């Protein structure tokens, strides 16, 4: 499996505390069947993440994983806030594209209900030659979330849900309903540390999708085919839709 959203780089944002934490996170992922992890530090105003440093930081983590005998590997990426897009040039966007594929941007909506500004950001990225993967819709479960996500998908975006929210008692019913409507395309861990919060795990959320008739035949596409294609910068079209 591929994890497209993970804060595994140490000491760079609110993710892994140190390299030992990064190694522990990758160990969790490998145990869950994840063999490729996109490092997606926050690219936004309240984190001093230097895009020019990301490639060598990823290589440092991979060196430690190889030394520890952990098969999972890390690739570059970033969780790009919609509010910072205008400050990033095309080279910077390519540098934080998922997997280094040069095409797909993990786009973090502004806090609060999804709004027209997010649709404008998706269109802006498309005009610049990029496609958007909308991060964690579970943070925006307002009454119009389904229509908002549908509109974003019609603009060419895909949607990434955090796997843990498909099994959490307070969010699972709504998230599974979004999945049933074809509004969730890939799952990720959005893990920040092995010492606190969500583990680097996707399989539990994937198991929950087995009970959703609309997507149950497409679990391999959700867990492997689509995210792998995203990391390669390829065109991706969902085999199901809203």
N, C-alpha and C positions, 0 to 999 in steps of 0.2 A: 504494500500500500504506500501511498504518498501523502504526506502531511504538508499542506500548502500554507499553513498559518501557525507559526511557532516562534516563541521568543527565546531561542536557545543560545544566542550569542551572549557571552558573559560580560557583565558590568557595563552594558551599553545603554540599556533603558530600564524598564521595570521587570525585566526577565531574569534569566539565570544570574545568580549572585557571583559565581566564579566558575572557572573551567571544570572543577569537580562536579558542580551542579549541572553544567552542560553535558558532561559525560553520563551522569545519572539519568538525565532526561532522555538521551539517546538510547540508553539501556532500556528504559521503559518502552520507548518506541519499538525497538527491535523485538522485545518480548511480545509486543502486540501485533507483530507482522509488518511493521512500517520499515521500509528500507531506504526511503528518501525523505528528507526533511528540508523544507524551505525556511531559512532563517528570515523572519519578518519583523525586525525591530521597528518601533514607531518612527515614522517620518512625519513629524508634526512639530508645532511651535514649542511645546513644553518638554521636548527631549533633544539633547544636543548630540544627535546621531550624525556622524560625518560619513556621507555616502562614499567618499573616496577611500575610506578605510574598510568597507564591508568585505571586499574580496579577500584581503589578507586575514581578516578576522575569521572568516569562514574556513580558510585553509588551516589556521591554527587549531580550530576545533576539530577538523578532520584528522589532523596529525595526532591529536590526543585520542580520538576514537580508534584510529588504527593501532596506536600503541596499546590501548585497552582491549583490543580484540573485539570491538563492537562493529557489526557489519553495516549498520545504518550509516549513511553519509549525508552531509549537509550541503545545500546549495544556497546561493544568494537570493535575496528578495527584500521586501519591505512592506510594511503596513502603512499605506500612504493616506493621510487625512485629506478629505475633500477640500478642506480649508487652506491647504498649502500648495495645491496643484499649480497655481499661477506663479509660484516661486521656483518651480523646478523646470529646467530645460529638458530637451528630449534626451540628451545623453544621460542626465541624472535619472530620468524615468527608466531608460533602458537598464541602468545599473541596478535599479531596485525592482525590475520586473521579476516575476516569479520564476525561479530556477535559472535566471539569467537568460531566459529565452527571448527577451527583447520585445515581448508583445503584451503579456497579461500583467495588469496592475491590480494588486489587492487594495481595494478602495475602502477606506474606513468612513462611514457616514458621520456627519456631525451629530453631537448628542441631541436627544429628543426625537420626536417623530420624523420619519423620512419625509423629505420635502422636495420641492421643485429644484432646489439648489443641487441635490444629488443627481437628479436627471440631467441637469446642465453640465455637471462634472463628467458624467458618462459620455455625453455628446462631445464635450471638449476633448476628452481623451480619444474618442473615435476619430475626430477630425485630425488629430495628431498621429494617427496610425496605431493606436493602442486599443486594447479591449479591457473591460473592467470585470473584476470578480468582487462582488459586494460582500464585505465582511460582516460576520455575526448579526444577522437579522434579529436574533433573539433579544437584542437590546432595544428593539424598536417595535414591540408588539402592540401597537395601537390598533384602533378599529379599522383603519384603512391600510394596514400593512400589506394585505394581499393585493389590493389594487395598485399600490405603489410598487411592489416587487414585479407585478405583471408588466407595468409600464417600463420598468428598467430592463426587463428581459426583452421586451419588444424593441428596445434601443440597442440590443446586442450584448447586454451584460449577462453574466451568470451569477449565481448566488452560492455563497459558502456558509454553511451553518456550523456552529461549534458542536461537536458530537455529544458532549456531556449534557446539553440542553434537550436532547431527544429522549433522555431517560430521567431527567429531574422531574419530580412530582409536580412542581408549579408551572413548568414550561412545556413539558412533553405533549400534552393534548393539543396545544396551539401549534407547536412545531411539527407534529405529525400531520396535522391538518394542512399546514403549508406544503409539506412533502406530498400529501395526497393530491394537492392541486397542481403539482409539478413545479413548485416554486423554490425547491432546494436542489442544487445540482451536485455539490461535493461537500464532504465533511472534513473538518480539520480539528486539531486538538486545541488550538489557541492556548497551549500550555506556556506557563511563565517560569516554572521551577519544579524540580522534583521534591523540593522541601516544603512546598506550600501550594495550595490551590489545585487546579486541575492537573492530573497526570497527562503525560504524552500518550494518549490512547484514543483510538477511533472505533475500535471493534464493537464496543457496547452500543454506540449510536447506530452503527451499520446493522447490528442485530435487530434494533428497533425498527429499522426500515424494512426488514423482511416481512413485517406484518402490514405494510402499506401496499395495497394492491397495485397502485399506479407505478410504483418504482421498484417493487420487488424483483421484476425480471431484469433490472438494470443495475444491480449492485456492483457488478464488476466494473461497469462503466463509471459509476460514482466513485468507487474506491481506488481504481487503478487507471483505467483507460483515459478518462477525462483529465485527471490531475497530471498524469504523465505527459499528455499532449500539451497541456498548459505550460509545463516547465520547458518544453521544447519550442514554445512560441508558435504552435500550430493553431489553425482554425479549429474551433470546437463547436459543434452543434448538438444540442441535447436530443436524445431519442424520445423524449417526452416533453410536454409543454403545458402551460397554463390553459 
